[in-house]
Amino acid sequence: NPRKISPSLKRFSRTRTSRTSHYSPYSSSSNSSSSSSSNSSSDDSTPSAIRSERKRNERHGISEAQARLLRSWFGRFTYLTPGIRTDVSRETGLPEKTVMYWFQNQRRRVKRETVVSS
């Protein structure tokens, strides 16, 4: 006795037979003609070759003065609102993402130290 599914809910049915294909930068379907004609030593479609071509974001080192400021803010706020994060970023001269990740790492460090000491 098959269930009747309304046309509007048909797209949510669990019995879908077709799967959508997902894009993968490493798939061989787009490079199948070029990789068969060239030898494997000069193949630039390997994941390591693609990874080396990507431009990495510039890392921002944190000076001792900036770390002192971040620790003082962390003493007051362990979780930052967007407004406070902007203030901390402006005061330290670091990008907001760096501040966000520093606080995230600091929370993890504190949690790990409290678990180890218990």
C-alpha positions as CSV (number, residue, x, y, z in Angstrom):
1,N,0.0,0.0,0.0
2,P,2.1,3.0,-1.2
3,R,1.6,6.3,0.5
4,K,0.1,9.1,-1.5
5,I,2.3,12.2,-1.4
6,S,0.9,15.6,-2.3
7,P,2.6,17.3,-5.3
8,S,3.8,20.2,-3.1
9,L,5.6,17.8,-0.7
10,K,7.0,15.5,-3.4
11,R,10.3,17.3,-3.4
12,F,10.8,16.4,0.3
13,S,10.1,12.7,-0.2
14,R,12.7,10.3,1.2
15,T,12.3,8.0,-1.8
16,R,14.1,10.3,-4.3
17,T,16.0,8.3,-6.8
18,S,18.2,10.9,-8.4
19,R,21.1,12.4,-6.5
20,T,22.5,15.7,-7.3
21,S,26.2,15.8,-8.1
22,H,28.4,18.1,-6.1
23,Y,31.3,20.1,-7.5
24,S,34.7,18.9,-6.5
25,P,37.8,20.8,-7.6
26,Y,39.7,17.5,-7.6
27,S,37.2,15.5,-9.8
28,S,38.7,13.9,-12.8
29,S,35.7,14.4,-15.1
30,S,36.8,17.9,-16.1
31,N,40.4,16.9,-16.6
32,S,39.9,13.5,-18.2
33,S,40.9,14.6,-21.7
34,S,43.8,16.7,-20.7
35,S,45.2,14.2,-18.2
36,S,45.2,11.3,-20.7
37,S,47.3,13.3,-23.2
38,S,49.9,14.5,-20.7
39,N,52.2,12.5,-18.5
40,S,51.4,12.2,-14.8
41,S,54.6,14.0,-13.6
42,S,53.6,17.3,-15.1
43,D,49.9,17.1,-14.0
44,D,49.0,20.3,-12.3
45,S,45.6,19.2,-11.2
46,T,46.9,17.3,-8.1
47,P,45.6,18.6,-4.7
48,S,49.1,19.7,-3.6
49,A,49.6,21.7,-6.8
50,I,46.2,23.4,-6.4
51,R,46.9,24.0,-2.7
52,S,50.3,25.6,-3.5
53,E,48.7,28.1,-6.0
54,R,46.2,29.4,-3.4
55,K,47.1,32.7,-1.8
56,R,47.2,32.4,2.0
57,N,45.9,35.1,4.2
58,E,48.6,37.2,5.9
59,R,49.2,36.2,9.5
60,H,49.0,38.9,12.2
61,G,51.5,38.5,15.0
62,I,50.4,39.7,18.4
63,S,52.8,41.9,20.3
64,E,53.2,41.7,24.1
65,A,51.3,45.0,24.5
66,Q,48.4,43.7,22.4
67,A,48.4,40.4,24.3
68,R,48.2,42.4,27.6
69,L,45.2,44.4,26.2
70,L,43.5,41.2,25.0
71,R,44.0,39.5,28.4
72,S,42.6,42.5,30.2
73,W,39.5,42.5,28.0
74,F,39.2,38.7,28.4
75,G,39.2,39.2,32.2
76,R,36.0,41.4,31.8
77,F,34.3,39.6,28.9
78,T,34.9,35.9,27.9
79,Y,32.4,36.2,25.1
80,L,32.4,39.2,22.8
81,T,29.4,41.0,21.3
82,P,30.1,42.5,17.8
83,G,30.3,45.9,19.3
84,I,32.8,45.0,22.0
85,R,34.8,43.0,19.4
86,T,35.0,46.2,17.3
87,D,36.2,48.2,20.3
88,V,38.8,45.6,21.2
89,S,39.9,45.5,17.6
90,R,40.2,49.3,17.4
91,E,42.1,49.5,20.7
92,T,44.6,46.7,19.9
93,G,45.0,47.6,16.2
94,L,44.3,43.9,15.2
95,P,41.7,42.8,12.7
96,E,38.3,41.7,14.2
97,K,38.8,38.1,13.0
98,T,42.1,37.9,14.8
99,V,40.4,39.2,18.0
100,M,37.6,36.8,17.6
101,Y,39.9,33.8,17.1
102,W,42.1,34.9,20.0
103,F,39.1,34.9,22.3
104,Q,38.0,31.5,21.0
105,N,41.4,30.0,21.5
106,Q,41.7,31.6,25.0
107,R,38.3,30.1,26.1
108,R,39.5,26.7,24.8
109,R,42.8,27.1,26.7
110,V,41.1,28.0,30.0
111,K,38.7,25.1,29.6
112,R,41.5,22.7,28.9
113,E,43.5,24.0,31.9
114,T,40.5,23.6,34.3
115,V,39.9,20.0,33.1
116,V,43.5,19.1,33.6
117,S,43.8,20.6,37.0
118,S,40.7,18.9,38.3
